[in-house]
Amino acid sequence: MAKTLTLRPLVEVGADTDDLALAGGPLRYHRCEAVVRDGPHEQARAVVDAGQAVAWAEGFGLADAARDLLRRLSAERPAFAGLDLWPPRVMGILNITPDSFSDGGDRLDPQRAIADGLAMRAAGAAILDVGGESTRPGATPVPVEEELRRVLPVVAGLAEAGCLVSIDSRRAAVMAAALDAGARIINDVTALTGDPVSLALAARRQTPVILMHMLGEPQTMQKAPRYDDVPLDVHDFLAARAAACMAAGIPPERIAVDPGIGFGKSLAHNLRLLDHLAVLHGLGCALVLGVSRKAFIGRLTGAEAAKDRLPGSLAAALAGAARGAQIIRVHDAPETVQALAIWAAIEGEGAECRTSESHPHPDPPPSRGRGK
């Protein structure tokens, strides 16, 4: 198996304009954690100045890979489904299910679900994510007909009101019917592997897709999940799925990736994956994060009821945004919109100050010795 290289940008508060932009935004980095693997086996790992990453990788025959990664890490992301990705966007969750882990049964009435979705949009949610099948740990699949019965009236009502709607499903029949009803994004927890025709459907319809990582199935995914290196294993899976989409004719600007926090991950896996989010920007795609009300927050804080996890959800969302997450999927849209607005204003102000204080460099600046 060929050697592979990953670079994780180490985003820092107060980095200056000599440093590289993460995904073309105001977040900056001047160092990377570089890892070389041969299949699942790690061969080398080091923290290097970004300006030295190519020279470091050259020792492993991966200089071209380093150049490509640095380009993708820093390139500005095009709009996803018509949305600019700075400041980070909020995706509001509308579960039309009786058994979702935090809001099951709340929105089985389509009119209630539509009203809640419109309230989320009014509060600033840019995307409304409609799902009719719970994928919580241990969840039982529902018949396709029932999933369709739950989601189609809600999708149609929100689309008619001018909302940007995503369909949260792993079944091509549901995806197709929802697109016909006005949905404009496919959000699939199986990364278009759960149904043999879903990838072809997304390519034929040229629909933006969100590809999520999940280990196994909802019924079994939390039974002793194991990884060689969770951020890199998730990265490699999503890289393969993004490549499959591009090979099928879906361009990278229509692809977003989601690391799948809580989907086949232990507490330690979730925390490490959150801290290493920026590595996924090496794929050159938009980055989605769903941490809202999840069980790891309860384990860390003692908040047993999912609806009592808002403070932890906000903290996790802001930590994710600080590591490059661009679309945050949440239950509590107004609170998250407000928190992200303040965070983004501070980050944006810092970027403007750094720009106004900088001076042009005719040549690349020398390394400042902040590596290893």
Phi, psi and omega in degrees: 000140183289151176290147177232153179238137168235149176234123176255111178297135177262090184291135183232141173291133177084008175299150186256181188286354171287341185274169185275143177280139174273118179055032176074006182261193183282345177290137186230156178213150174235355177232155177227149165268116182258133181228131173251129177233150171246098191065227179276357188265123180285132178254327182201149177212136180202152170264122185229151169299140181303325179292344179254001186296321181294316180297320178296315182292333181300330178296345179247011181073026187236028181297317180296321178298321179295318179299315180297318180296314180299322178295313181292322181299324187260346184294139176296135179280133174292166178302142176252120183053035179085004184253125167295150189253009168228129357291168181305145182263155178253132174252116181274136184269127174235094179272117179259064189220156174270352192226015175296152193294332185241338184220025179302130179089349184289332190227035178291335174282118183304322181294323176295317180296318180295316179298318178295321178296318178295325177293322176297317179297318179298330179279352176119001177293130183273333181230142173245120187257111186256124180227144182240009178222124178291138174241025175297160177305128179086001184293147178262134179300151176250155177299149180303319182299322179290320178299317178298317180301323182287315193269328191298316178298325181288314178302312183297317181295318180289320179295320178297331178277002177090013181281150171274111188249136170249147176257120181266096183206156175248014183241129184297323181297322179288318177303311184298314181294322179293320176298319178297330181276355175122356175296150182234002179221142171255127178241108189239119180293345178261006181056040178064033173247348187282344180225130187295346181247004184291322180296315179297322178298311181298321179292317181295321182273354182052048182266134171302141184232147172247119184258118182251150174268131173219134178268108179081213182244158179307325182290338186234354194294337182262012178271091176053059178296142181226146178219155170286314177205105194301315180297321183283325177295317177295317177304312184294321177298311182293326176299317180294320180289321176297320178296320179296321178295315181295322178295331179278352177109009177267117183289157184300331180290349176257014181241131170236152181238149183225123183290349176072052177302129179087353181261085182080041179221140173281175176303313180298319178300313182300315182294318180292321179296319177297318181292333184257019184308321188299339179299332182289344176290347173296346177279345178076017182245165172297151185241119180255144178223130175239108179235358190300123173060017189284163190298329181298330177294318177296321180294326181281331189245345185085004178282096187288320181280131184302323182287354176266009187256021181299311180302317178293325178296318179294318180298317180293322179297317180291322176297321178294317178299323180292346178250014171106002177297136187246337175230122184250118183269123191217158170274324187257082187293311185301317182294320181288320177302315181294315181298316180293326179297317179292314180301314183293325178296319178294314178298316181294321177296318178299320179295319180295319179295318181296322180294316183292335182268353186276165176233142181296144178250121178294334179231158177304138181294150178290159175300139181260015173072027181257022179282220185327000000 
